[in-house]
Each structure stands twice: as structure tokens, then as C-alpha cells.
Amino acid sequence: MLNLWMRASVFITLVVVILMLGFLVSQSWPYWWQYGIGMLFAGEWYPYERLFGMAPAIIGSFWAAVVALIIAIPTGIAAAVMSTELMSGPWRGLLRGGMELLAGIPSVVYGLLGLWVLLPFLQSSLNLLTGHNLLAAGLLLSVMVLPTIMVMAQDALHEVHINQREAALSLGIDWNTRLWRVLLPQAWPGIRSGILLALGRALGETMAVMLVVGSMDRIPDPWYNLLAPAQTLTSRIGREIGEATFGSIHFAALMACGLLLAVATIAISLLAQEKRGQFTFFPGEAGSRKK
């Protein structure tokens, strides 16, 4: 009976996802029909002139997520290793509780902290005209995705069987070799899933990014300039959806932004759930990981 309910819940989830994608495709279709796929590479977004280039927001989303992961991945894995392998029980629980508390803070709170603390700091320390830039968005996102990476890496390290550790100790392998040759390779599937889920959140975050990124609809000059005000797909939707008339080409262009985000996050989520090259859509399709 329980297995039946689990299958039903998975089926309902798939139906909801398909309906959501169908809605986004139908609402964005006028945009794709009129402008074509080439607008993904166009650099001008001026709704009142009916120019809807996607490149500035795509590049902004890419750099914000990359900066966040560059900071959060080593930090999260290091925290997981420390808490799992080196800390005592009470300290381990305190660290995990703190990370779970960070994960529960609303994104708008992060955005307000970034607006009033991070932006003035970047502006003064880097001598910028404004603190609104891609670097600020990436730094803020790194704090927001750090708990996901740390907690999932910690769980993955816990799943490494005690026999693996004992065998390494009996062979006289030192700590560094044991970490890099035994623990991390064994835990990598779980760590990889945490990284991919964190990437999905970084791409889909709206409110915090919208408050700090600057919302400048142009490609940074040069395109890798992280100190320039920029735009992301989510911040564009958040700022302009209230101004777009339902059914207009502007509304269809924003729905196209949403479609790009939905496809990207769904693909990332599927990769995060991949086990041994297969996707586990239904319970029982994949066996448990060997220890």
C-alpha cells in the first residue's frame, strides 16, 4: 500500500511538471515564433522598442551561479569533512544545526542584508561607483547554497562504510591520503548531487539576487567583468512581470525566460538524482548504493 502511494505521488509530480512546462511553452510561444531561437544570443533588451535579447540575463545568471559555486563547493565540503571526521558529537550537531538554520532563512532577508551590508562594503573596499554587481550576487548566493552542499556532503561521508576507514587505518595510510583516496571518492555521488541541487537553487533564486545585482540589461564589458551591474533571468522576471500585459509579446518574452530556467533546473535535478547512469523515477528501480 505504501509503495502504491509513493508511485502515485511520483506520478502526480510528473504530471504537475509536464503541465507547468506546457503552460510556459504555450505562453512563450508567440515570442519564439516571432523572434526565433537566435534571440538567445541577442544583447539588447528594450521592451518598449520590442527588443528582447536574452544574452545579458543568461550571462548574468551564469556568472552569479559560477561565483556562488566557486566559493560554496570547497567551503561546504571542507565543513562536511571537519564535522564528520574531526569534530566530536556536540560540535558536529551544532554546525549542522547552524547550516540548517541558514537554509531556513527567507531569501528576502539575505537580500536585505546584502543591500545594507554587502553592497556598501564592496563599494568602499573596491572603490566602485556602486556595489550592485555580479560579484555581490555571487557572494550572496554562495551563503544561500552553502547549507545544501555541506549537509549533503556530510550525509554522503556518513554513508561511507566503517570498514573502508578501518581498512585504510590498518594499511597505515595517513590522513590526507585517506581523505583524498578513500573518503571523498566513496562519497562523491552524494556530494555531486548536493552540488547540482545547489546549482539549481542558485539559478532559480529571485528576490535576493534582484536586490543586489543591479538589474542592468546589458552584457558586461568585458563579458567576464564581475564588477559591473548586470541582470539575471530571475531578477528580470521579478522586476518586469508586474508591468507586462498578459498576452503581450513582453509577457511572452518573460515566460520564455521562465521556460529557460525551468528546463535548466529540471535537467540539473535529474542529473542530481542519477544513479549509475539511470534515473530513479519510481521507488525500487535502483538498488541501494553498495558500501
N, C-alpha and C positions, 0 to 999 in steps of 0.2 A: 504493500500500500504506500509506504514511504517512497519507494522507488518510482511509483506511478506519479505521485505528486511532484517529485523532482523533475521527471520528464515533462510534466505539464507546465511547470514553471519555466523550464528552459524553452519550451515551445512558445509560450506566451511572450517571453523575452524576445525571441527571434521575430515573432510577428510584429511586436512593437517597433523593433529596429527597422524591419522592412517597411512598415508604414511611415516611419519617420523619414527614411531615405526617399520613399515615394513622394512624400509631401515636399521635401526640399527640391527634388528633381522637377516636380511639376511647377513649383513656384519660381524656380530659377530658369526654367526652360526658355522663356522669352529672351532672357539675357544671352544664353548660349546660342540661340537661334539667330539673334540679330548681330552679335559681335564675334561669336566663334571662340574656339579654344585659344586662339592667338592672344586674347586679352590677358591670359596668364602671364605673358611676358611684356605687356604694355606698362609704361611707367607713369601714366597720367590718370589721376582720379579727380575729376571735377564734375560732380553730379549735375550742376546747373548748366554745364556745357555738354552733358551727355557723354562724358568720357569716364570710363570705368576700368582703368587698368589695375590689374591685381598685383603686379610685381612689387610695389613698395610694401604692401602689407604682408606678402609672402616672405620677402626678405627679412622684414622686421620680426615676424613670428619665428623664422628660422634662427636668427641671431639671439633673440631673447631665450629660446629654448636651449641653444648650444651653450650660452654663458651659464645658464642655470645648471645644466648637467655637468659642465666642466668643474664647477665648484661643489655641487652636491654629491657627485659619484664618489670621489676619493674621500670626502668628509664622511659620508654616510657609511661606506664600507669600513673605514677606519674606526668609526664609533661602534659599529657592529662587532668588529674583531675585539676591540677593547672590552666591550661589555660581556661578550660571550666567553672569551678565553682568558682574560686577565682580571676582571673585576669580581668581587665577592657578590653574593646574592642580593643583599640590600642595595648596594650601589647600582647593580645591574637593573633592578626593578625601578630605582629612582630615575635612571637615564631613560629607560623605556617609557616610563610614565610621563616624563617631560616631553619626549618626542610625540607621544600620542596626544598630549595637551596642545603642542604646536599644530598638529594636524587638525585639531578641532576648532582652532581659532578661525572665525569667518574671514573670508578674503578681503572684505572691505576694511577690516581692522588693519590688516597688513598694508593695504593701500594708503590708509590714513597715516600710519607710521612712516611709510616711505615718503609720503608727501611732506610731512612736517619734520622728519629727522634725516632720512637718507638724501633727499634732494638738496637741502641746504649744505649738507656735508660734502657731497660731490661737487657742488658749485664752488664752494670756497676752497676745497683742497686741490681741485684740478683747474681752478681759475677759469671756469666756464661761464658763458653768458646765462645759461640756465642749467639746472640739474636734471631737467626732463630729457632722458635719452635712453638708448637701448641698454646701456650698462646698468642703469638704475633698474630697468625692468628685469634684466637677468639676475641681478643680485637679489631682488625681492623674490623672484620665482625660486631661486636656489634655496631660500629658507623655507618656502612653502612645500617644495618637493622633497626636501631632506628627510622628513619623517618616513615617507613611503620607502625610500631606498634603505634607510637604516633598519627599519622594522623588518622588512622582507629579507634583507641580508642577514639579520640576526636569526630569523626563523630558519633560513637556509643553512646557516652554520650549526644551529641546534640539530638539524636533521642528519648531519654527518655522524655516522655511527661511531660509538666509543671504541670499537675495535680498530678503526682507522687510526685514531690517536694513539692507542696502546701499541699498535704495530710500529708506528713511527718512533715512539719513545724507545721501544725495545731494540730498534736498529741504531739508536744513538743519534738520530737526526736532530740537528739543532733547531731552535725555534723559528728562525727565518725560513729555513728550507721546509720545515713542516708546514708553515703558513702558506708558502707560495707553491709547494709541490703536492700538498695533501689537502689541506682545508679548503682553500679558495677554489681549486679545480672541482672538488666534490660539491661545493655549494654554488658553483657558478650558474646552473639553471635557475635557481631561485633568485639569485642576485640579478641575473639578466631580466627576469620577469619584473622585479622591482624597478629596475632602470626604465624599462619600457612603459610601465604604468606611470612612473614619474614624468616621462616624456609626454604621455597623453595628457596629464594634468597641466603641464607647462604650456602645451599648445592650446588647451581649452580654457585657461584662466582669463577672466574678463576684467572684473572690477579693479583688482589691484594693479594690473598692467595699465589699464586705461587711465589711472590717476597719475602714473609716473612716466609713461613712455613719451609723452609729448604730442601724440596724435598728429604728426606732420606727414601728410600724404605725398611723400616724395622719396625716391631712392637716396640713401645716404651717399655723400660724395667724400671719399670713395665709398663704394658699396659696402666695405667692411668697417666703416667708421662707427664704432660703438658709442661715441660721444655725441652723436647727432640725434636730435629729436626725430622720432620715427612713428610708424603705425604698425599695428598687428591686425590680423584678421578679426580677432575678438574685440579689440578696442574699437575698430571701425564699426562693427555691428552695434556695439553698445552705445556709441555716440550718435549714430545716424538713424537707427531703426525707428526712433520716435518721430523723425522728420520725414520719413519716406511714406508716400501714399500707397496704401495696399493696392497691389495690382500694377503699379507703375514700373518702369524699367529700372528706376533706382531701387525699388523694393526687390525686384528680381535679382539685381546685382548683389545686394546684401544677402539674399538667400543663396546665391552662388558661393559667397564667402562661407556661409554656414555649411553648405554641401562639401566644400573642400575640407573644412575642419572635421565634419562628421566622418568622411571617408578616411581621413588620416588617423583619427583617434580609434576608429573601429579596426583598421588594419593593425595599428600598434597593439590594441587589446588582444587581437587574435594571435599576434606573434608572442605576446606575453604568456598566453595560455598554451602555447605549442609545447608538446612533449614528444620527444623522439620523432619529430617530423610529422606528427599527427595532431589535429585539433580535437579536443575533447568536448564536443558539443553536448554529449549525453553521458550521464553517470555510467561508469563501468566500461567505457570504451577504451580507457587506458589503464594499465596496471599501475600500482604504486611504484615510486622510484626505489630502485634497489639501494640497499645500504651496504 
